[in-house]
Amino acid sequence: MGYAACELMLRKNPKRVISYHVTRNINYTNVCVSGCRFCAFFRPPDHPEGYVLTDAEILEKVSQVFVQGGRHILLQGGLHPDLDIDYFCHLFKYLKHNADVHIHALSPPEIIHLSALSGLSIKEILSRLIESGLDSMPGGGAEILTPKVRLSLSPHKCQADEWLSVMACAHELGLLASATMMFGHIESLKDRITHLDLLRSLQDETAGFSAFIPWSYQPGNTALGGEATSATDYLRTLAVSRIMLDNFSIIQASIVTQGLKIAQLALKFGANDIGEVMLEENVVRATGIEHKSNIKELVRLIEDTGFCAQPRPLFSCRQRATADDSSNDHQPTNNLGISQAWTSN
Ligand code: SF4
């Protein structure tokens, strides 16, 4: 299956390009009202370890990304009961005013939370965020997109159809988003396939997903507990993802959960992006797992596997005139910045 997945990847990627990325995952708050059973990161409101970073602290973290040769940040937090749409619009404008940063922020559960706090529609929330500087959206909070699994894992978080409808709305507004799947906990193999099928169908409609990142559940310090799934299961699931999601341009390995060696092996199982130099990561680290890397090491891992290393292009929202994907010479792209070779097959 790995061989088939790698063959499919190479058929659409004859130059054998494998991308990598430099980013920083800035968790602006760990306060969250959702209480997902698989999460070791969050703290409930009023918990003594709860925090909200100041604007200046966030900007300081952004500036360190530039020092390391990147300009991309992932902003993700808990569902804080007091951080509303005005807070994020102000924060995004402040960051854009002070740095030429690519803001990849707020996954569907956070968007739905902002909508509930303000009474504004999802479309209004997304439009205001785009106007304020949001460039693209992470696909967090997907876990497994079946009602039964979600009700058990995260009963207070958005349901599968809500997650998909936020993504559909984002794509309609020209906002590219990644998609994820967290697997290896209580779900069945059928649930994983249902998840992939839902993503594939939406991608056929919108072509708005820029990448798919499957990652495995890490049980340390979580209420759910249990065992982490094997590297074999991870690689097999990655290969199935490449085969099923033939309309996704990037299938990304997960250094954060799998480490460098398995991420390198993933390139032979259909991944065409090795993952990130993550300057800061707190969500998976809260489970006791930490894998670090640097650009030189990622390039070496890619080249040692017989591929050509290239920085991952950044895709900005098409509504704004900040086209910043000049580094992308993979393929011609459609109006969302996605390679036509991938979306037309
Ligand atoms: S996964 Fe996200 S929404 Fe769920 S408890 Fe953790 S921070 Fe909150």
Boltz pocket constraint, residues with backbone or C-beta under 6 A from the ligand:
constraints:
  - pocket:
      binder: B
      contacts: [[A, 30], [A, 32], [A, 33], [A, 34], [A, 35], [A, 36], [A, 39], [A, 40], [A, 41], [A, 42], [A, 77], [A, 78], [A, 79], [A, 109], [A, 154], [A, 157]]
      max_distance: 6.0
